[in-house]
Amino acid sequence: MSSIAAQFATRGKKCVAIGRNYAAHIKELNNTTPSEPFFFLKPTTSYALSDDGKVEIPKGVVVHHEVELGVIIGKRGRDIPASKALDYVAGYTLAIDYTARNVQDAVKAKGLPWSAAKGFDTFCPVGQFIPKDKVQDPHNLRLWYKVNDSTKQDDSTSLMLYRIPDLIAHVSGIMTLEEGDLLLTGTPKGVGPVVAGDKVTAALETPEGTVLDRLEHLVKAREGGYEFKGKL
């Protein structure tokens, strides 16, 4: 495995984000269950927080949190069979897929892409690189997310509809996966808004309670830049 994987946040080329991979989350947003894995792309520029270490909310934007397990690809692969998919995994990380929900709703209504809703700077904070051998079973981990010490999301990765080997097989059949690419595996139920001034905390834990990764940051209003005016 290349050292690019361990430095995925600065050297990775793409972030592939799986949508609608937890049944209860699909239900809470009144979406339909996909017949195959569904994904979109987030820019790697969304990994970094602001210069003062915060998530920024652009003007007019309603932002929702989505905590996720991230899978870090360790070597280049195309058309990877599910039976060999984990051989292409270098490690894991904790990630938060922040979403401009009102922007997403507006583009969905017109059948347009989600890129703007998912791609703002600071909209994908990521944690540290966790080597694969430190995670006994990626499908048996606890994900949680708190806003001002109030728990909003708390579920197990065992609830994924499509498991990691199937996700890697599907995505690599469409586009080549490369060293340092980040695959977000979907979010469980409990998504909701964050506003300027909120303090948020998220963690990835083993079933025994060992913390594998933890993120903590503040949310602030973005100064200048884009403003969403309510319609497209």
N, C-alpha and C positions, 0 to 999 in steps of 0.2 A: 504494500500500500504506500502511496506517495505521501509526503509531508503536506501536499496541497490539501488533503482531506482535513488534517489537524488545523489548518489555517483557512478553513472554508469560508469564514466570514469576510476575509479580505482577498482571497484568491479564487473562490468558486465562481463559476460562470453563470449559473442559473438556479432559480428556486422554482420548483414544480410543486404546486399546492393542490392537494386532493380536496375536493368538495363533497359534501353529503356522504360522509363515511361513517356516521353514527346515527342510528335510527331515531333516537329521541331528538337529536338536533334537527334532523329533516322535518320531524313533526312540528317542532316549535316554530319553525319558519314557514310552515305550510308549503313545503316543497315536495316534489315527487322523488321517489327512490330511483336512482339511476340503474339501468340494466347492465352497465359496465362502469369501471372507475371513471370518474369525471374530474378533470383538473383544469387549472388556469396557471398562469405564470405571474410571479412577483419579481420586480427588479432587485438585484443584489444591493442596490443603493438604499433599499428600505431597511437593511439590517442595522445600520448605525443610528444611534439616538442623536439628538441635537448636541451642540457643543457643550451644553450644560447638563447633558445626560437625561434628557426628558423625551417623552413622546409628544409630538406636536399635533394639535387639532387645527386644520385650516378653517377659515371663516365660513360659516353656514353649513358645516359638515357635522353630521351625527355619527360618532365613531363607536363601534362595537368591538369588544374583545373576543378573541377565539384562541384559547390555549391549545397547543398541539405538541405531539412528539415529532421531532425532526429526525430524518434518516440521512446520514452523510455518505455519499457514494465515494468508494475508494479506488475504483479503476474504471476505465472506459469500457462501455458495453452497448451493444445493439442487439435487439431481438433476444434478450436474455430469458431463458426458460425459468419459470417459477421455481423449479427444483434446484436451480443453481444461483438463484437471486441473492441469497444471503452472502454468497462468496464475494459479491460486489459491494457489500456494506463495510465501510471502515469504522463507523461509529454512529453515535446518536447525539441529539441535543434537545434542549427545551426551546420552544419558539412560541411567539404570540403573533397570530395573523390579525392585525387590526384592520378593520373594514369600514369604509365610509358608507354606512348602511343606506342613507338617503340617496347618495349618488348611485349606489348599486341598484336600488329599487328603480331609479329613474332610467338607467340604461337597460335594465332587464325589461322594463315595460316597452321599450322600443326595439328590443332584440339586438342591442349593441353589446360590445365586449365590456368586461369588468375591469379593464386595465387601470383606469383612473381610480376606481373605488378601492382597489387593492394596492396601488403602487405608490402612494405618497411616501416621501421621505419619513423615516422613523416608524413605518407601519409594519415592520417585521423584526422586533427585537429578538436576538438569538443569544443562547447561553454558551457554555463552554463545549469543547469537543470531548465527548465521553467515548473512549475506545470500546469497540464491540465486545471485547472480552470482559468488560465490567458490567455488562447487562446480560443476565442469565436468560431472560425471556422478554423481548420487547412488547409482547402481547399480554403482559401481566404487570403493568406499571400504573401507578396512580398519577394523575394529572390534576392539579388544582390551581385556582386563580381567585384572588381576593381583591376587592376594592375597599380601601379604608378599613381593612381587617374584617370585612364582611364577605363570607365565602359565596362566590357566584357560580363557579364551576368546580366539580369534584367528582371524577369518574375514573374508570379503568380503561386502559387501552385494549382490554379483552373484548370491549364492545364494538370494535371496528367491524364494519360489514365486509370490507375487503382487506385482507391481511397484507403485510409488507411484501412478501414474495410475489403476490398477485399484482400489487401496485407497480413494483419494479418491472415485472414482465410486461404489463400493459403499457406503461410509459415508454419503456425502451423499444417497444414495437413501433412507436410513433416517432420518437426522436432519440438520438444517441445520448446516453448518460455519460458524463465525464467526471473525472476526479474532482472532488470538492463541490459537486452539485448537491443541493439540499432538497430533499423530498419531504414536504409536510404531509402528514397522514390524516388530517381532518381533525375536527374539534367535536367534543361531546356537548351535551345540552348545557344550557345556562348562559348562553351568550347574552350580552346586554351592553348598555352604554357606559362610557367613561367620559368625564368632563374635566375641564381645566381645574387644577387644584387637587385632583384625586391622587392618592398614593396607591399604587398597585403592587401586588406580590404574586408570584407564581412559582410552582415547584414541580419537579418530576421526582417521584419516589419509588422505591421498591415496595413489594407487599409488606415487608417487615418494617417499613418506615425509614429506611436509609435514604437520605436526600442525595440524589444523583446530580441535581442541578437546581439552581434557584435564580430567579430574576426579580429585581425590585427597582421601580422607577416612579417618577412623578409625571403627571400629565399637565401640559400647558397649552395655551392658545398660541397659534403660530402668528408671528408678526409679518405682515406683507404676504406676497405670493397669491396663490389661487383663492378665489371665493366662489362657493357654490350658491347660486341664486334661486334654487328651488325647482328648476326645470331645465331641460335640455332642448 
